[in-house]
Amino acid sequence: MTARQITIVVVDDDDEDRTLTDLALKRSRLSNQVCFCHDGVDLLDYLNQSGRWSEPGAAPRPGVILLDLNMPRMDGREALMKIKADPRLRTIPTVVLTSSKAEKDILSSYDLGVNSFITKPVTFTQLVEVLEIWSQYWFQIVELPGEPSAAQESASSAAGESTT
């Protein structure tokens, strides 16, 4: 099987973790475009193509989001809640990738609609192994939703408006 070319958005406030994740994705032979956001506010700017992401083409719709939980300004939980509440964004698969192993974080993430919860491995070698398995699953096995058409977005918005 051939991996699909989709954009991955990695959201993590730690420079070293972003660098290690980028290196691990490259070591796992994943050739997808990777964009990095620093926190939940930056992620929502990315998804809404505003702020530093407002230039045309700067923020392609992600096929999957790798989301840390504990970040300043807006943490991953709040960002996840906003993503899953937005009809335009809720179909984007979101995977928590965090150092937390707390049961309350796992339960609250799934309650908010996360698609998977992964605890960051301790070593770089383990991170590469985990992201190799993750990339095989998400890009070779799973059928991901495409970018919604204008008609689908309009229908989703109308459905969302009628329930509020």
LUMKOL-423569 format. One record per residue: residue number from 1; x, y, z of N, C-alpha, C in turn. Coordinates in steps of 0.001 Angstrom, whole numbers, plus 500000, padded with zeros to 6 digits. Example, Ala and Ser with C-alpha at 12.3 -4.5 7.8 and 13.67 -1.06 7.14 Angstrom:
REM residues 2
   seq      n_x      n_y      n_z     ca_x     ca_y     ca_z      c_x      c_y      c_z
     1   513190   494310   507800   512300   495500   507800   513200   496700   507800
     2   512850   497750   507080   513670   498940   507140   512900   500030   507870
END
This chain:
REM residues 164
   seq      n_x      n_y      n_z     ca_x     ca_y     ca_z      c_x      c_y      c_z
     1   500837   498813   500000   500000   500000   500000   500877   501243   500000
     2   500387   502314   499423   501115   503568   499390   500469   504545   500352
     3   501306   505212   501138   500793   506190   502079   500205   507373   501323
     4   499062   507870   501802   498434   509036   501196   499172   510304   501598
     5   499233   511253   500697   499891   512531   500978   498878   513495   501586
     6   498908   513597   502884   498047   514541   503586   498925   515355   504528
     7   498398   516469   504960   499126   517330   505891   498881   516868   507320
     8   499957   516783   508072   499900   516476   509507   500185   517775   510240
     9   499345   518116   511208   499606   519271   512051   499979   518752   513433
    10   501178   519122   513884   501672   518746   515205   501535   519974   516096
    11   500861   519802   517244   500633   520919   518161   501332   520601   519476
    12   502397   521342   519763   503185   521119   520977   503914   522405   521315
    13   503884   522796   522569   504532   524041   522978   506028   523884   523209
    14   506527   522657   523312   507928   522404   523625   508760   522283   522343
    15   509733   523188   522180   510582   523181   520980   511266   521838   520774
    16   511799   521271   521851   512515   519998   521733   511573   518867   521323
    17   510381   518847   521891   509407   517807   521516   508984   517947   520053
    18   508815   519199   519585   508471   519398   518169   509596   518899   517264
    19   510836   519208   517637   511990   518767   516849   512092   517248   516836
    20   511940   516615   518009   512014   515152   518085   510885   514488   517301
    21   509690   515064   517371   508567   514510   516615   508832   514627   515120
    22   509349   515757   514685   509678   515951   513276   510723   514930   512822
    23   511780   514770   513605   512829   513793   513262   512275   512374   513251
    24   511431   512049   514224   510854   510703   514292   509950   510433   513092
    25   509173   511421   512680   508316   511247   511496   509179   511016   510255
    26   510275   511763   510136   511173   511581   508997   511859   510213   509052
    27   512279   509783   510242   512922   508472   510391   511964   507333   510094
    28   510684   507577   510326   509696   506532   510044   509301   506529   508571
    29   510072   507268   507760   509919   507315   506311   508566   507892   505882
    30   508046   508769   506688   506799   509434   506355   507127   510703   505593
    31   506593   510839   504401   506945   511980   503550   505840   513027   503490
    32   504866   512921   504359   503771   513885   504371   504263   515258   504817
    33   503555   516295   504370   503856   517638   504848   503496   517713   506322
    34   504386   518299   507126   504149   518468   508556   504203   519954   508872
    35   503169   520451   509547   503127   521837   510010   503103   521811   511534
    36   503726   522800   512136   503818   522837   513597   503125   524063   514156
    37   502282   523828   515159   501637   524893   515912   502153   524821   517350
    38   502174   525981   518021   502794   526080   519341   501824   525862   520496
    39   500544   525995   520246   499534   525814   521289   498156   525804   520641
    40   497121   525719   521460   495764   525658   520928   495338   526905   520177
    41   495794   528074   520615   495450   529318   519916   496055   529293   518516
    42   497317   528906   518420   497990   528819   517127   497312   527779   516232
    43   496879   526661   516806   496170   525633   516039   494865   526183   515477
    44   494083   526865   516288   492813   527416   515792   493056   528484   514736
    45   494128   529272   514902   494496   530214   513833   494808   529445   512552
    46   495555   528355   512679   495890   527527   511515   494606   527025   510845
    47   493728   526431   511633   492507   525826   511090   491566   526864   510473
    48   491629   528092   510983   490783   529172   510466   491536   530096   509510
    49   492753   529725   509188   493616   530480   508272   493662   531955   508638
    50   494013   532194   509900   494131   533569   510391   495479   533739   511091
    51   495759   534939   511553   497031   535211   512218   498201   534914   511297
    52   499202   534219   511814   500390   533923   511001   500104   532930   509876
    53   498914   532343   509865   498528   531360   508847   497582   531953   507800
    54   497497   533271   507697   496496   533890   506822   496899   533962   505350
    55   498163   533772   505027   498591   533793   503623   497966   532621   502863
    56   497514   532832   501633   496946   531727   500847   497938   530555   500747
    57   497457   529364   501049   498277   528162   500969   499131   527893   502190
    58   499149   528805   503155   500000   528623   504339   499477   527538   505273
    59   498180   527270   505223   497577   526334   506171   496636   525368   505450
    60   497203   524368   504747   496316   523389   504104   495531   522598   505155
    61   494327   522214   504789   493496   521446   505725   494237   520178   506122
    62   494375   519955   507435   495105   518760   507863   494294   517490   507675
    63   495002   516411   507382   494375   515098   507348   494322   514489   508730
    64   495208   514962   509607   495244   514497   510991   496001   515528   511829
    65   495585   515641   513084   496226   516549   514037   496823   515705   515160
    66   498098   515927   515468   498754   515345   516647   498779   516436   517707
    67   498087   516236   518812   497805   517296   519766   498346   516985   521153
    68   499210   517858   521661   499653   517759   523053   498530   518299   523938
    69   498502   517885   525186   497448   518365   526081   497860   519593   526884
    70   499033   519556   527473   499427   520583   528431   500265   521660   527753
    71   499589   522783   527432   500239   523896   526749   499708   525208   527327
    72   500505   526284   527200   500028   527590   527675   498986   528182   526728
    73   498450   529292   527092   497416   530052   526367   496145   529242   526192
    74   496183   528173   525391   495032   527274   525245   495572   525866   525179
    75   495137   525047   526141   495661   523677   526165   494937   522799   525149
    76   495408   521570   525021   494867   520652   524030   493414   520289   524255
    77   492996   520247   525514   491608   519890   525827   490648   520954   525279
    78   490981   522220   525537   490123   523302   525062   490128   523376   523533
    79   491301   523188   522940   491388   523192   521473   490556   522052   520889
    80   490662   520869   521492   489889   519711   521036   488393   519984   521136
    81   487970   520603   522230   486558   520924   522414   486073   521869   521306
    82   486884   522866   520964   486505   523829   519924   486489   523170   518538
    83   487446   522291   518279   487500   521594   516985   486264   520717   516804
    84   485949   519936   517815   484831   518997   517698   483477   519689   517731
    85   483432   520952   518194   482180   521711   518192   481950   522441   516866
    86   482972   522517   516034   482876   523255   514780   482544   522293   513634
    87   481399   522451   512974   481023   521527   511899   482050   521448   510765
    88   482805   522519   510529   483822   522508   509467   485054   521688   509854
    89   485278   521522   511152   486529   520935   511625   486372   519570   512289
    90   485174   519251   512735   485000   518063   513583   485386   516741   512926
    91   485411   516698   511587   485775   515436   510930   487284   515243   510797
    92   488070   516247   511177   489530   516084   511117   489949   515151   512247
    93   490535   514001   511920   490988   513096   512979   492021   513786   513870
    94   491832   513643   515163   492719   514273   516134   493234   513201   517083
    95   494560   513160   517205   495243   512167   518039   496004   512910   519121
    96   495721   512586   520365   496489   513169   521465   497825   512438   521534
    97   498906   513220   521571   500267   512710   521758   500849   513531   522889
    98   500877   512945   524076   501208   513700   525284   502044   512860   526231
    99   502685   513519   527169   503477   512798   528171   502591   512265   529299
   100   501360   512707   529362   500445   512290   530425   500016   510832   530271
   101   499974   510152   531406   499402   508809   531464   498185   508789   532391
   102   497767   509974   532825   496685   510087   533792   495370   509593   533200
   103   494705   508738   533943   493416   508192   533498   492414   509299   533217
   104   492420   510369   534038   491475   511479   533814   491740   512164   532473
   105   493015   512258   532047   493331   512854   530745   492867   511953   529603
   106   493047   510656   529771   492609   509703   528752   491088   509759   528609
   107   490378   509671   529726   488910   509686   529695   488366   511002   529155
   108   488925   512130   529625   488393   513419   529162   488688   513628   527678
   109   489834   513151   527201   490159   513290   525772   489166   512522   524910
   110   488877   511290   525288   487899   510514   524517   486502   511109   524653
   111   486173   511621   525835   484874   512259   526027   484715   513484   525122
   112   485830   514173   524852   485808   515356   523988   485862   515007   522505
   113   486051   513721   522180   485992   513302   520786   487317   512978   520128
   114   488379   512811   520908   489665   512453   520309   489549   511083   519642
   115   490320   510866   518573   490270   509603   517845   491219   508555   518401
   116   492325   509001   519004   493293   508107   519640   494047   508885   520706
   117   494568   508168   521671   495361   508772   522756   496663   508000   522844
   118   497787   508691   522632   499103   508055   522684   499949   508775   523727
   119   500526   508004   524638   501476   508574   525585   502844   508600   524925
   120   503496   509777   524974   504813   509927   524345   505791   508933   524965
   121   506474   508178   524128   507498   507271   524653   508653   508060   525267
   122   509419   507371   526113   510512   508006   526824   511726   508237   525924
   123   512033   507274   525050   513237   507395   524222   512878   507766   522782
   124   513860   508330   522093   513667   508694   520702   513408   507454   519845
   125   514131   506374   520095   513939   505128   519338   512510   504625   519487
   126   511978   504691   520700   510594   504269   520923   509612   505202   520217
   127   509924   506511   520205   509063   507477   519511   509013   507156   518024
   128   510162   506851   517427   510202   506478   516010   509340   505242   515775
   129   509468   504224   516624   508684   502990   516474   507191   503275   516581
   130   506801   504069   517570   505384   504395   517754   504844   505151   516549
   131   505606   506131   516048   505127   506914   514912   505147   506117   513612
   132   506007   505120   513498   505952   504226   512330   504636   503451   512331
   133   504293   502888   513467   503038   502133   513590   501845   503066   513382
   134   501895   504233   514014   500831   505224   513881   500644   505615   512418
   135   501749   505888   511714   501634   506319   510321   501113   505198   509427
   136   501496   503966   509686   500949   502848   508908   499439   502771   509092
   137   499011   502889   510332   497587   502817   510627   496819   503960   509950
   138   497261   505216   510180   496511   506367   509707   496612   506602   508215
   139   497706   506194   507579   497897   506545   506172   497850   505372   505214
   140   497837   504144   505739   497777   502991   504857   496551   502117   505100
   141   496006   502175   506284   494892   501289   506626   493564   502045   506703
   142   493536   503122   507427   492315   503876   507698   491903   504696   506474
   143   490611   504787   506240   490063   505689   505237   489794   507019   505926
   144   490520   508048   505513   490363   509367   506105   489378   510189   505290
   145   488651   511081   505953   487735   511936   505197   488525   512934   504360
   146   488019   513231   503185   488630   514254   502347   488188   515620   502808
   147   488643   516621   502116   488218   517977   502427   486754   518111   502041
   148   485932   518647   502953   484501   518746   502631   484256   519732   501494
   149   483264   519411   500687   482869   520329   499615   482098   521486   500234
   150   481908   522540   499469   481151   523699   499951   479732   523284   500355
   151   479124   522367   499583   477766   521906   499893   477741   521157   501222
   152   478744   520314   501460   478800   519572   502722   478992   520525   503895
   153   479891   521518   503732   480123   522481   504804   478861   523267   505105
   154   478119   523646   504052   476888   524394   504227   475848   523551   504974
   155   475742   522280   504580   474787   521383   505241   475175   521155   506693
   156   476483   520982   506959   476949   520787   508324   476689   522015   509172
   157   476932   523185   508606   476694   524436   509331   475221   524590   509639
   158   474367   524308   508672   472927   524424   508877   472456   523450   509950
   159   472981   522229   509906   472599   521241   510922   473066   521673   512290
   160   474284   522228   512370   474816   522707   513644   474036   523876   514187
   161   473584   524779   513302   472826   525930   513733   471446   525550   514226
   162   470858   524509   513633   469494   524150   514030   469445   523435   515368
   163   470605   522942   515855   470592   522234   517132   471013   523117   518280
   164   471370   524375   518004   471811   525253   519093   470762   526214   519504
END
